[in-house]
Amino acid sequence: MSVQSLQISSSIQWLSKPQIPGMSLTPVLQSWLTDNGLLTARMRRLCNNFRLEVLEDDATLATDTLRRVILLCADVPCIYAETFLPAATRAAHPWLRGLGSEPLGEALQSRPEVSRGAFEYALLSPSQLPADTSVNKESSLWARRSVFTVRREPLTVTEIFLPGIIECENQRVQISD
């Protein structure tokens, strides 16, 4: 499943808040979902052995493309992210073609004229999860998305919070006790 289908799928109900009646979020997951800062910076603080693994980034295409990455803490997958890059955005900002393993958020933060729209949230069912999330497909996972605008050109980032994020956060708490 591509980010484009995540973006336009009518079966995904995107919400303005990460709330579903009768369902509660753990405080840890709530804090990750609503964090306005850079997730990669938070991951680096959380984990001494952080790394970003690029799953797909076809920088040579002139069409709409996807950049798919996974953020890991000590080899535990924590966040799966997809960025939908329209062809016009890639053409206007050639630096997007050369990100490699550099986190997108850090690259955007260093650029002028970048703004981020409001977050939208969704609880994705196992059938809606991309194959590359590297998790057991038996439970639903929370996702968020937002549109960045770089000098009037949009790109959409969707992040899926994997069970590993809770595991890594809990390990940090145990280590600091």
VMD Tcl script that builds the backbone (N, CA, C; Angstrom):
set m [mol new atoms 531]
animate dup $m
set s [atomselect $m all]
$s set {name element resname resid chain x y z} {
  {N N MET 1 A 0.850 -1.175 0.000}
  {CA C MET 1 A 0.000 0.000 0.000}
  {C C MET 1 A 0.894 1.236 0.000}
  {N N SER 2 A 0.687 2.118 -0.899}
  {CA C SER 2 A 1.515 3.318 -0.992}
  {C C SER 2 A 0.919 4.445 -0.173}
  {N N VAL 3 A 1.733 5.467 0.059}
  {CA C VAL 3 A 1.240 6.625 0.790}
  {C C VAL 3 A 0.123 7.300 0.016}
  {N N GLN 4 A 0.184 7.256 -1.298}
  {CA C GLN 4 A -0.877 7.869 -2.082}
  {C C GLN 4 A -2.208 7.192 -1.739}
  {N N SER 5 A -2.212 5.858 -1.633}
  {CA C SER 5 A -3.464 5.195 -1.297}
  {C C SER 5 A -3.838 5.456 0.156}
  {N N LEU 6 A -2.868 5.641 1.057}
  {CA C LEU 6 A -3.195 6.049 2.419}
  {C C LEU 6 A -3.833 7.429 2.415}
  {N N GLN 7 A -3.372 8.303 1.543}
  {CA C GLN 7 A -3.877 9.668 1.492}
  {C C GLN 7 A -5.302 9.742 0.951}
  {N N ILE 8 A -5.619 8.938 -0.028}
  {CA C ILE 8 A -6.919 9.073 -0.684}
  {C C ILE 8 A -7.894 7.954 -0.346}
  {N N SER 9 A -7.470 6.975 0.425}
  {CA C SER 9 A -8.331 5.852 0.746}
  {C C SER 9 A -9.558 6.324 1.524}
  {N N SER 10 A -10.721 5.986 1.032}
  {CA C SER 10 A -11.954 6.373 1.725}
  {C C SER 10 A -12.207 5.479 2.930}
  {N N SER 11 A -11.479 4.377 3.048}
  {CA C SER 11 A -11.683 3.488 4.194}
  {C C SER 11 A -10.937 3.968 5.437}
  {N N ILE 12 A -10.061 4.943 5.291}
  {CA C ILE 12 A -9.344 5.492 6.440}
  {C C ILE 12 A -10.061 6.749 6.898}
  {N N GLN 13 A -10.408 6.765 8.169}
  {CA C GLN 13 A -11.081 7.932 8.736}
  {C C GLN 13 A -10.035 8.779 9.458}
  {N N TRP 14 A -9.659 9.887 8.843}
  {CA C TRP 14 A -8.702 10.812 9.444}
  {C C TRP 14 A -9.448 11.743 10.386}
  {N N LEU 15 A -8.880 11.922 11.568}
  {CA C LEU 15 A -9.513 12.689 12.637}
  {C C LEU 15 A -8.668 13.909 12.995}
  {N N SER 16 A -9.312 14.923 13.554}
  {CA C SER 16 A -8.572 16.120 13.964}
  {C C SER 16 A -7.877 15.929 15.310}
  {N N LYS 17 A -8.281 14.912 16.075}
  {CA C LYS 17 A -7.649 14.585 17.364}
  {C C LYS 17 A -7.476 13.075 17.436}
  {N N PRO 18 A -6.452 12.609 18.167}
  {CA C PRO 18 A -6.277 11.158 18.292}
  {C C PRO 18 A -7.215 10.583 19.357}
  {N N GLN 19 A -8.505 10.637 19.062}
  {CA C GLN 19 A -9.510 10.173 20.007}
  {C C GLN 19 A -10.578 9.370 19.280}
  {N N ILE 20 A -10.909 8.243 19.872}
  {CA C ILE 20 A -12.019 7.428 19.384}
  {C C ILE 20 A -12.867 7.100 20.611}
  {N N PRO 21 A -14.173 7.358 20.563}
  {CA C PRO 21 A -15.024 7.086 21.729}
  {C C PRO 21 A -14.848 5.648 22.227}
  {N N GLY 22 A -14.669 5.521 23.541}
  {CA C GLY 22 A -14.524 4.202 24.145}
  {C C GLY 22 A -13.123 3.634 24.080}
  {N N MET 23 A -12.189 4.375 23.517}
  {CA C MET 23 A -10.814 3.884 23.403}
  {C C MET 23 A -9.877 4.909 24.037}
  {N N SER 24 A -8.995 4.424 24.875}
  {CA C SER 24 A -8.043 5.358 25.486}
  {C C SER 24 A -6.633 5.054 24.985}
  {N N LEU 25 A -5.835 6.102 24.922}
  {CA C LEU 25 A -4.429 5.987 24.533}
  {C C LEU 25 A -3.570 5.996 25.786}
  {N N THR 26 A -2.463 5.285 25.737}
  {CA C THR 26 A -1.523 5.385 26.842}
  {C C THR 26 A -0.903 6.774 26.803}
  {N N PRO 27 A -0.498 7.301 27.938}
  {CA C PRO 27 A 0.150 8.623 27.933}
  {C C PRO 27 A 1.384 8.676 27.037}
  {N N VAL 28 A 2.137 7.585 26.975}
  {CA C VAL 28 A 3.338 7.559 26.132}
  {C C VAL 28 A 2.955 7.704 24.667}
  {N N LEU 29 A 1.999 6.909 24.207}
  {CA C LEU 29 A 1.591 6.987 22.806}
  {C C LEU 29 A 0.967 8.342 22.500}
  {N N GLN 30 A 0.163 8.849 23.407}
  {CA C GLN 30 A -0.438 10.176 23.235}
  {C C GLN 30 A 0.648 11.231 23.044}
  {N N SER 31 A 1.714 11.151 23.835}
  {CA C SER 31 A 2.774 12.163 23.732}
  {C C SER 31 A 3.507 12.077 22.396}
  {N N TRP 32 A 3.678 10.878 21.878}
  {CA C TRP 32 A 4.332 10.729 20.575}
  {C C TRP 32 A 3.429 11.234 19.450}
  {N N LEU 33 A 2.156 10.893 19.507}
  {CA C LEU 33 A 1.225 11.298 18.454}
  {C C LEU 33 A 1.091 12.810 18.354}
  {N N THR 34 A 1.129 13.494 19.468}
  {CA C THR 34 A 0.874 14.927 19.477}
  {C C THR 34 A 2.151 15.765 19.567}
  {N N ASP 35 A 3.289 15.133 19.498}
  {CA C ASP 35 A 4.567 15.850 19.587}
  {C C ASP 35 A 4.745 16.735 18.358}
  {N N ASN 36 A 4.947 18.033 18.574}
  {CA C ASN 36 A 5.156 18.969 17.469}
  {C C ASN 36 A 6.610 19.098 17.068}
  {N N GLY 37 A 7.506 18.524 17.848}
  {CA C GLY 37 A 8.932 18.613 17.549}
  {C C GLY 37 A 9.361 17.565 16.528}
  {N N LEU 38 A 10.650 17.497 16.309}
  {CA C LEU 38 A 11.201 16.509 15.385}
  {C C LEU 38 A 11.216 15.133 16.038}
  {N N LEU 39 A 10.562 14.168 15.419}
  {CA C LEU 39 A 10.551 12.818 15.972}
  {C C LEU 39 A 11.949 12.203 15.960}
  {N N THR 40 A 12.742 12.529 14.945}
  {CA C THR 40 A 14.103 11.980 14.916}
  {C C THR 40 A 14.926 12.512 16.089}
  {N N ALA 41 A 14.749 13.779 16.441}
  {CA C ALA 41 A 15.480 14.331 17.592}
  {C C ALA 41 A 15.030 13.641 18.875}
  {N N ARG 42 A 13.748 13.410 19.003}
  {CA C ARG 42 A 13.245 12.714 20.197}
  {C C ARG 42 A 13.761 11.285 20.241}
  {N N MET 43 A 13.803 10.626 19.079}
  {CA C MET 43 A 14.333 9.259 19.016}
  {C C MET 43 A 15.810 9.232 19.421}
  {N N ARG 44 A 16.578 10.204 18.970}
  {CA C ARG 44 A 18.009 10.260 19.331}
  {C C ARG 44 A 18.185 10.414 20.845}
  {N N ARG 45 A 17.319 11.222 21.470}
  {CA C ARG 45 A 17.392 11.385 22.930}
  {C C ARG 45 A 16.979 10.103 23.648}
  {N N LEU 46 A 16.041 9.387 23.082}
  {CA C LEU 46 A 15.512 8.168 23.684}
  {C C LEU 46 A 16.489 7.001 23.582}
  {N N CYS 47 A 17.166 6.933 22.475}
  {CA C CYS 47 A 17.919 5.722 22.148}
  {C C CYS 47 A 19.359 6.045 21.763}
  {N N ASN 48 A 20.282 5.412 22.424}
  {CA C ASN 48 A 21.698 5.608 22.078}
  {C C ASN 48 A 22.045 4.997 20.727}
  {N N ASN 49 A 21.264 4.020 20.306}
  {CA C ASN 49 A 21.544 3.314 19.058}
  {C C ASN 49 A 20.423 3.570 18.049}
  {N N PHE 50 A 20.158 4.855 17.758}
  {CA C PHE 50 A 19.122 5.241 16.799}
  {C C PHE 50 A 19.667 5.127 15.378}
  {N N ARG 51 A 18.789 4.698 14.476}
  {CA C ARG 51 A 19.142 4.775 13.061}
  {C C ARG 51 A 17.885 4.881 12.211}
  {N N LEU 52 A 18.068 5.488 11.065}
  {CA C LEU 52 A 17.008 5.649 10.081}
  {C C LEU 52 A 17.351 4.742 8.911}
  {N N GLU 53 A 16.452 3.877 8.559}
  {CA C GLU 53 A 16.659 2.962 7.435}
  {C C GLU 53 A 15.747 3.390 6.288}
  {N N VAL 54 A 16.339 3.682 5.139}
  {CA C VAL 54 A 15.565 4.058 3.964}
  {C C VAL 54 A 15.080 2.780 3.284}
  {N N LEU 55 A 13.779 2.661 3.138}
  {CA C LEU 55 A 13.187 1.493 2.486}
  {C C LEU 55 A 12.966 1.742 1.004}
  {N N GLU 56 A 12.620 2.987 0.671}
  {CA C GLU 56 A 12.377 3.355 -0.730}
  {C C GLU 56 A 12.581 4.855 -0.877}
  {N N ASP 57 A 13.312 5.225 -1.898}
  {CA C ASP 57 A 13.499 6.648 -2.202}
  {C C ASP 57 A 14.045 6.718 -3.618}
  {N N ASP 58 A 13.146 6.734 -4.579}
  {CA C ASP 58 A 13.577 6.759 -5.971}
  {C C ASP 58 A 13.813 8.197 -6.405}
  {N N ALA 59 A 14.994 8.683 -6.117}
  {CA C ALA 59 A 15.345 10.081 -6.370}
  {C C ALA 59 A 15.469 10.415 -7.845}
  {N N THR 60 A 15.496 9.413 -8.700}
  {CA C THR 60 A 15.711 9.677 -10.124}
  {C C THR 60 A 14.415 9.960 -10.887}
  {N N LEU 61 A 13.275 9.652 -10.287}
  {CA C LEU 61 A 12.008 9.828 -10.996}
  {C C LEU 61 A 11.590 11.291 -11.044}
  {N N ALA 62 A 10.956 11.681 -12.129}
  {CA C ALA 62 A 10.428 13.038 -12.268}
  {C C ALA 62 A 8.926 13.070 -11.982}
  {N N THR 63 A 8.365 11.927 -11.590}
  {CA C THR 63 A 6.934 11.838 -11.301}
  {C C THR 63 A 6.701 11.934 -9.796}
  {N N ASP 64 A 5.429 11.879 -9.400}
  {CA C ASP 64 A 5.121 11.796 -7.975}
  {C C ASP 64 A 5.831 10.568 -7.409}
  {N N THR 65 A 6.451 10.723 -6.254}
  {CA C THR 65 A 7.205 9.612 -5.690}
  {C C THR 65 A 6.952 9.478 -4.192}
  {N N LEU 66 A 7.416 8.364 -3.664}
  {CA C LEU 66 A 7.353 8.066 -2.245}
  {C C LEU 66 A 8.758 7.964 -1.679}
  {N N ARG 67 A 8.898 8.401 -0.455}
  {CA C ARG 67 A 10.099 8.119 0.319}
  {C C ARG 67 A 9.598 7.396 1.555}
  {N N ARG 68 A 10.028 6.176 1.735}
  {CA C ARG 68 A 9.583 5.366 2.862}
  {C C ARG 68 A 10.780 5.049 3.740}
  {N N VAL 69 A 10.645 5.322 5.034}
  {CA C VAL 69 A 11.728 5.062 5.980}
  {C C VAL 69 A 11.162 4.417 7.235}
  {N N ILE 70 A 12.054 3.847 8.012}
  {CA C ILE 70 A 11.683 3.318 9.315}
  {C C ILE 70 A 12.713 3.818 10.319}
  {N N LEU 71 A 12.238 4.290 11.459}
  {CA C LEU 71 A 13.106 4.753 12.533}
  {C C LEU 71 A 13.242 3.621 13.533}
  {N N LEU 72 A 14.487 3.289 13.838}
  {CA C LEU 72 A 14.750 2.165 14.724}
  {C C LEU 72 A 15.534 2.606 15.953}
  {N N CYS 73 A 15.268 1.925 17.048}
  {CA C CYS 73 A 16.006 2.119 18.289}
  {C C CYS 73 A 16.581 0.756 18.664}
  {N N ALA 74 A 17.896 0.641 18.596}
  {CA C ALA 74 A 18.551 -0.641 18.891}
  {C C ALA 74 A 17.920 -1.772 18.074}
  {N N ASP 75 A 17.739 -1.542 16.797}
  {CA C ASP 75 A 17.158 -2.494 15.850}
  {C C ASP 75 A 15.686 -2.816 16.085}
  {N N VAL 76 A 15.018 -2.084 16.966}
  {CA C VAL 76 A 13.580 -2.251 17.183}
  {C C VAL 76 A 12.858 -1.203 16.339}
  {N N PRO 77 A 12.017 -1.626 15.382}
  {CA C PRO 77 A 11.266 -0.660 14.576}
  {C C PRO 77 A 10.294 0.120 15.461}
  {N N CYS 78 A 10.375 1.449 15.392}
  {CA C CYS 78 A 9.546 2.307 16.253}
  {C C CYS 78 A 8.559 3.166 15.467}
  {N N ILE 79 A 8.994 3.735 14.366}
  {CA C ILE 79 A 8.127 4.600 13.569}
  {C C ILE 79 A 8.376 4.298 12.095}
  {N N TYR 80 A 7.300 4.081 11.380}
  {CA C TYR 80 A 7.343 3.908 9.935}
  {C C TYR 80 A 6.820 5.208 9.335}
  {N N ALA 81 A 7.534 5.771 8.377}
  {CA C ALA 81 A 7.102 7.043 7.787}
  {C C ALA 81 A 7.156 6.977 6.268}
  {N N GLU 82 A 6.155 7.584 5.664}
  {CA C GLU 82 A 6.097 7.721 4.214}
  {C C GLU 82 A 5.908 9.181 3.878}
  {N N THR 83 A 6.647 9.643 2.900}
  {CA C THR 83 A 6.502 11.006 2.412}
  {C C THR 83 A 6.077 10.942 0.959}
  {N N PHE 84 A 4.948 11.582 0.671}
  {CA C PHE 84 A 4.472 11.681 -0.699}
  {C C PHE 84 A 4.998 12.986 -1.268}
  {N N LEU 85 A 5.820 12.874 -2.301}
  {CA C LEU 85 A 6.448 14.031 -2.935}
  {C C LEU 85 A 5.878 14.221 -4.337}
  {N N PRO 86 A 5.027 15.221 -4.522}
  {CA C PRO 86 A 4.534 15.496 -5.868}
  {C C PRO 86 A 5.695 15.886 -6.789}
  {N N ALA 87 A 5.543 15.589 -8.056}
  {CA C ALA 87 A 6.597 15.894 -9.039}
  {C C ALA 87 A 6.946 17.382 -9.018}
  {N N ALA 88 A 5.945 18.249 -8.879}
  {CA C ALA 88 A 6.199 19.695 -8.875}
  {C C ALA 88 A 7.051 20.112 -7.678}
  {N N THR 89 A 6.838 19.466 -6.544}
  {CA C THR 89 A 7.631 19.774 -5.349}
  {C C THR 89 A 9.074 19.338 -5.548}
  {N N ARG 90 A 9.254 18.154 -6.086}
  {CA C ARG 90 A 10.621 17.658 -6.334}
  {C C ARG 90 A 11.331 18.532 -7.359}
  {N N ALA 91 A 10.608 18.993 -8.376}
  {CA C ALA 91 A 11.221 19.851 -9.400}
  {C C ALA 91 A 11.624 21.205 -8.813}
  {N N ALA 92 A 10.791 21.758 -7.942}
  {CA C ALA 92 A 11.073 23.069 -7.352}
  {C C ALA 92 A 12.168 23.007 -6.289}
  {N N HIS 93 A 12.370 21.829 -5.711}
  {CA C HIS 93 A 13.338 21.673 -4.622}
  {C C HIS 93 A 14.214 20.441 -4.881}
  {N N PRO 94 A 15.204 20.566 -5.766}
  {CA C PRO 94 A 16.044 19.420 -6.115}
  {C C PRO 94 A 16.772 18.789 -4.930}
  {N N TRP 95 A 16.974 19.528 -3.844}
  {CA C TRP 95 A 17.641 18.970 -2.668}
  {C C TRP 95 A 16.861 17.787 -2.089}
  {N N LEU 96 A 15.552 17.695 -2.376}
  {CA C LEU 96 A 14.762 16.565 -1.901}
  {C C LEU 96 A 15.190 15.250 -2.557}
  {N N ARG 97 A 15.856 15.337 -3.695}
  {CA C ARG 97 A 16.313 14.129 -4.397}
  {C C ARG 97 A 17.548 13.522 -3.760}
  {N N GLY 98 A 18.244 14.282 -2.932}
  {CA C GLY 98 A 19.506 13.799 -2.387}
  {C C GLY 98 A 19.506 13.595 -0.886}
  {N N LEU 99 A 18.369 13.293 -0.296}
  {CA C LEU 99 A 18.310 13.123 1.152}
  {C C LEU 99 A 19.074 11.905 1.648}
  {N N GLY 100 A 19.024 10.822 0.889}
  {CA C GLY 100 A 19.687 9.602 1.355}
  {C C GLY 100 A 19.159 9.221 2.723}
  {N N SER 101 A 20.063 8.988 3.670}
  {CA C SER 101 A 19.642 8.583 5.016}
  {C C SER 101 A 19.461 9.776 5.960}
  {N N GLU 102 A 19.504 11.003 5.427}
  {CA C GLU 102 A 19.249 12.184 6.256}
  {C C GLU 102 A 17.748 12.254 6.568}
  {N N PRO 103 A 17.389 12.461 7.830}
  {CA C PRO 103 A 15.971 12.588 8.170}
  {C C PRO 103 A 15.346 13.809 7.496}
  {N N LEU 104 A 14.167 13.635 6.938}
  {CA C LEU 104 A 13.471 14.712 6.242}
  {C C LEU 104 A 13.189 15.893 7.170}
  {N N GLY 105 A 12.731 15.610 8.378}
  {CA C GLY 105 A 12.402 16.683 9.313}
  {C C GLY 105 A 13.586 17.589 9.595}
  {N N GLU 106 A 14.763 17.001 9.757}
  {CA C GLU 106 A 15.963 17.796 10.010}
  {C C GLU 106 A 16.320 18.631 8.786}
  {N N ALA 107 A 16.135 18.078 7.602}
  {CA C ALA 107 A 16.417 18.828 6.372}
  {C C ALA 107 A 15.420 19.985 6.221}
  {N N LEU 108 A 14.163 19.739 6.531}
  {CA C LEU 108 A 13.152 20.794 6.428}
  {C C LEU 108 A 13.398 21.906 7.440}
  {N N GLN 109 A 13.823 21.525 8.641}
  {CA C GLN 109 A 14.043 22.500 9.697}
  {C C GLN 109 A 15.110 23.522 9.316}
  {N N SER 110 A 16.059 23.105 8.503}
  {CA C SER 110 A 17.159 24.005 8.133}
  {C C SER 110 A 16.835 24.847 6.897}
  {N N ARG 111 A 15.635 24.703 6.342}
  {CA C ARG 111 A 15.248 25.429 5.132}
  {C C ARG 111 A 14.354 26.623 5.457}
  {N N PRO 112 A 14.512 27.709 4.693}
  {CA C PRO 112 A 13.604 28.839 4.889}
  {C C PRO 112 A 12.237 28.550 4.262}
  {N N GLU 113 A 11.256 29.258 4.712}
  {CA C GLU 113 A 9.914 29.206 4.141}
  {C C GLU 113 A 9.281 27.814 4.185}
  {N N VAL 114 A 9.417 27.146 5.320}
  {CA C VAL 114 A 8.770 25.854 5.520}
  {C C VAL 114 A 7.689 26.028 6.574}
  {N N SER 115 A 6.508 25.524 6.275}
  {CA C SER 115 A 5.440 25.528 7.266}
  {C C SER 115 A 4.812 24.143 7.310}
  {N N ARG 116 A 4.199 23.850 8.439}
  {CA C ARG 116 A 3.563 22.548 8.620}
  {C C ARG 116 A 2.095 22.774 8.945}
  {N N GLY 117 A 1.233 22.031 8.270}
  {CA C GLY 117 A -0.190 22.099 8.545}
  {C C GLY 117 A -0.549 21.307 9.785}
  {N N ALA 118 A -1.802 21.313 10.120}
  {CA C ALA 118 A -2.306 20.598 11.293}
  {C C ALA 118 A -2.174 19.089 11.095}
  {N N PHE 119 A -2.017 18.397 12.208}
  {CA C PHE 119 A -1.989 16.939 12.172}
  {C C PHE 119 A -3.403 16.401 11.994}
  {N N GLU 120 A -3.475 15.266 11.313}
  {CA C GLU 120 A -4.673 14.444 11.262}
  {C C GLU 120 A -4.253 13.075 11.771}
  {N N TYR 121 A -5.186 12.368 12.404}
  {CA C TYR 121 A -4.871 11.098 13.047}
  {C C TYR 121 A -5.816 10.018 12.548}
  {N N ALA 122 A -5.318 8.782 12.562}
  {CA C ALA 122 A -6.158 7.647 12.178}
  {C C ALA 122 A -5.688 6.408 12.918}
  {N N LEU 123 A -6.636 5.569 13.245}
  {CA C LEU 123 A -6.325 4.254 13.790}
  {C C LEU 123 A -6.437 3.290 12.618}
  {N N LEU 124 A -5.293 2.791 12.165}
  {CA C LEU 124 A -5.260 1.927 10.985}
  {C C LEU 124 A -5.477 0.476 11.388}
  {N N SER 125 A -6.362 -0.173 10.685}
  {CA C SER 125 A -6.602 -1.597 10.922}
  {C C SER 125 A -5.451 -2.391 10.327}
  {N N PRO 126 A -5.292 -3.643 10.734}
  {CA C PRO 126 A -4.198 -4.452 10.178}
  {C C PRO 126 A -4.189 -4.495 8.644}
  {N N SER 127 A -5.367 -4.509 8.018}
  {CA C SER 127 A -5.407 -4.571 6.554}
  {C C SER 127 A -4.983 -3.263 5.895}
  {N N GLN 128 A -4.963 -2.172 6.643}
  {CA C GLN 128 A -4.570 -0.875 6.094}
  {C C GLN 128 A -3.077 -0.582 6.273}
  {N N LEU 129 A -2.376 -1.422 6.998}
  {CA C LEU 129 A -0.959 -1.177 7.277}
  {C C LEU 129 A -0.092 -1.552 6.082}
  {N N PRO 130 A 0.859 -0.697 5.738}
  {CA C PRO 130 A 1.799 -1.040 4.665}
  {C C PRO 130 A 2.604 -2.281 5.047}
  {N N ALA 131 A 2.998 -3.038 4.063}
  {CA C ALA 131 A 3.742 -4.275 4.311}
  {C C ALA 131 A 5.060 -4.020 5.026}
  {N N ASP 132 A 5.675 -2.887 4.792}
  {CA C ASP 132 A 7.012 -2.615 5.326}
  {C C ASP 132 A 7.040 -2.158 6.774}
  {N N THR 133 A 5.929 -2.206 7.490}
  {CA C THR 133 A 5.948 -1.753 8.876}
  {C C THR 133 A 6.658 -2.738 9.795}
  {N N SER 134 A 6.958 -3.932 9.322}
  {CA C SER 134 A 7.730 -4.923 10.080}
  {C C SER 134 A 7.103 -5.275 11.424}
  {N N VAL 135 A 5.793 -5.331 11.481}
  {CA C VAL 135 A 5.123 -5.696 12.723}
  {C C VAL 135 A 4.072 -6.755 12.454}
  {N N ASN 136 A 3.677 -7.400 13.525}
  {CA C ASN 136 A 2.595 -8.358 13.478}
  {C C ASN 136 A 1.324 -7.628 13.029}
  {N N LYS 137 A 0.662 -8.146 12.049}
  {CA C LYS 137 A -0.510 -7.474 11.477}
  {C C LYS 137 A -1.811 -7.887 12.174}
  {N N GLU 138 A -1.756 -8.117 13.487}
  {CA C GLU 138 A -2.961 -8.530 14.205}
  {C C GLU 138 A -3.629 -7.401 14.968}
  {N N SER 139 A -2.953 -6.267 15.119}
  {CA C SER 139 A -3.570 -5.184 15.878}
  {C C SER 139 A -3.511 -3.881 15.089}
  {N N SER 140 A -4.395 -2.981 15.450}
  {CA C SER 140 A -4.441 -1.677 14.802}
  {C C SER 140 A -3.335 -0.789 15.357}
  {N N LEU 141 A -2.904 0.160 14.546}
  {CA C LEU 141 A -1.855 1.088 14.955}
  {C C LEU 141 A -2.280 2.515 14.636}
  {N N TRP 142 A -1.849 3.443 15.492}
  {CA C TRP 142 A -2.124 4.852 15.270}
  {C C TRP 142 A -1.158 5.447 14.268}
  {N N ALA 143 A -1.701 6.346 13.456}
  {CA C ALA 143 A -0.902 7.079 12.467}
  {C C ALA 143 A -1.280 8.553 12.553}
  {N N ARG 144 A -0.392 9.369 12.052}
  {CA C ARG 144 A -0.704 10.785 11.898}
  {C C ARG 144 A -0.140 11.236 10.567}
  {N N ARG 145 A -0.698 12.307 10.043}
  {CA C ARG 145 A -0.181 12.876 8.810}
  {C C ARG 145 A -0.278 14.393 8.882}
  {N N SER 146 A 0.557 15.027 8.120}
  {CA C SER 146 A 0.524 16.483 8.007}
  {C C SER 146 A 1.143 16.872 6.677}
  {N N VAL 147 A 0.755 18.050 6.229}
  {CA C VAL 147 A 1.276 18.579 4.974}
  {C C VAL 147 A 2.281 19.677 5.295}
  {N N PHE 148 A 3.465 19.521 4.760}
  {CA C PHE 148 A 4.479 20.563 4.830}
  {C C PHE 148 A 4.401 21.364 3.540}
  {N N THR 149 A 4.656 22.649 3.645}
  {CA C THR 149 A 4.736 23.492 2.465}
  {C C THR 149 A 6.108 24.134 2.459}
  {N N VAL 150 A 6.815 23.939 1.356}
  {CA C VAL 150 A 8.147 24.518 1.179}
  {C C VAL 150 A 8.035 25.498 0.022}
  {N N ARG 151 A 8.029 26.773 0.356}
  {CA C ARG 151 A 7.852 27.821 -0.676}
  {C C ARG 151 A 6.692 27.494 -1.603}
  {N N ARG 152 A 5.538 27.278 -1.038}
  {CA C ARG 152 A 4.275 27.036 -1.734}
  {C C ARG 152 A 4.152 25.650 -2.355}
  {N N GLU 153 A 5.144 24.795 -2.195}
  {CA C GLU 153 A 5.071 23.435 -2.753}
  {C C GLU 153 A 4.831 22.432 -1.617}
  {N N PRO 154 A 3.788 21.582 -1.737}
  {CA C PRO 154 A 3.441 20.670 -0.648}
  {C C PRO 154 A 4.159 19.320 -0.715}
  {N N LEU 155 A 4.280 18.707 0.435}
  {CA C LEU 155 A 4.638 17.296 0.554}
  {C C LEU 155 A 3.925 16.773 1.787}
  {N N THR 156 A 3.491 15.534 1.748}
  {CA C THR 156 A 2.694 14.969 2.830}
  {C C THR 156 A 3.482 13.876 3.529}
  {N N VAL 157 A 3.564 13.988 4.845}
  {CA C VAL 157 A 4.264 12.998 5.667}
  {C C VAL 157 A 3.239 12.242 6.497}
  {N N THR 158 A 3.281 10.921 6.405}
  {CA C THR 158 A 2.442 10.047 7.216}
  {C C THR 158 A 3.356 9.201 8.082}
  {N N GLU 159 A 3.080 9.177 9.381}
  {CA C GLU 159 A 3.901 8.425 10.332}
  {C C GLU 159 A 3.023 7.425 11.064}
  {N N ILE 160 A 3.477 6.186 11.121}
  {CA C ILE 160 A 2.760 5.125 11.822}
  {C C ILE 160 A 3.599 4.743 13.032}
  {N N PHE 161 A 2.975 4.770 14.203}
  {CA C PHE 161 A 3.672 4.498 15.457}
  {C C PHE 161 A 3.574 3.010 15.767}
  {N N LEU 162 A 4.711 2.355 15.705}
  {CA C LEU 162 A 4.797 0.906 15.860}
  {C C LEU 162 A 4.901 0.535 17.341}
  {N N PRO 163 A 4.573 -0.701 17.706}
  {CA C PRO 163 A 4.655 -1.113 19.115}
  {C C PRO 163 A 6.044 -0.913 19.726}
  {N N GLY 164 A 7.077 -0.926 18.919}
  {CA C GLY 164 A 8.435 -0.745 19.420}
  {C C GLY 164 A 8.655 0.585 20.107}
  {N N ILE 165 A 7.871 1.604 19.759}
  {CA C ILE 165 A 8.050 2.914 20.382}
  {C C ILE 165 A 7.754 2.831 21.876}
  {N N ILE 166 A 6.749 2.061 22.248}
  {CA C ILE 166 A 6.408 1.884 23.662}
  {C C ILE 166 A 7.497 1.073 24.350}
  {N N GLU 167 A 7.954 0.017 23.690}
  {CA C GLU 167 A 9.015 -0.833 24.239}
  {C C GLU 167 A 10.276 -0.019 24.516}
  {N N CYS 168 A 10.682 0.799 23.562}
  {CA C CYS 168 A 11.893 1.602 23.738}
  {C C CYS 168 A 11.713 2.668 24.809}
  {N N GLU 169 A 10.554 3.286 24.848}
  {CA C GLU 169 A 10.276 4.303 25.878}
  {C C GLU 169 A 10.295 3.660 27.262}
  {N N ASN 170 A 9.704 2.469 27.391}
  {CA C ASN 170 A 9.696 1.772 28.679}
  {C C ASN 170 A 11.103 1.370 29.104}
  {N N GLN 171 A 11.941 0.960 28.182}
  {CA C GLN 171 A 13.330 0.624 28.509}
  {C C GLN 171 A 14.090 1.843 29.020}
  {N N ARG 172 A 13.834 2.993 28.424}
  {CA C ARG 172 A 14.503 4.222 28.859}
  {C C ARG 172 A 14.098 4.554 30.282}
  {N N VAL 173 A 12.817 4.397 30.597}
  {CA C VAL 173 A 12.333 4.688 31.948}
  {C C VAL 173 A 12.981 3.744 32.948}
  {N N GLN 174 A 13.083 2.457 32.603}
  {CA C GLN 174 A 13.695 1.485 33.511}
  {C C GLN 174 A 15.165 1.790 33.722}
  {N N ILE 175 A 15.868 2.205 32.679}
  {CA C ILE 175 A 17.295 2.503 32.790}
  {C C ILE 175 A 17.517 3.735 33.671}
  {N N SER 176 A 16.639 4.732 33.574}
  {CA C SER 176 A 16.835 5.961 34.322}
  {C C SER 176 A 16.360 5.864 35.769}
  {N N ASP 177 A 15.625 4.816 36.133}
  {CA C ASP 177 A 15.153 4.662 37.517}
  {C C ASP 177 A 16.287 4.369 38.475}
}
mol reanalyze $m
mol bondsrecalc $m
mol representation Tube
mol addrep $m
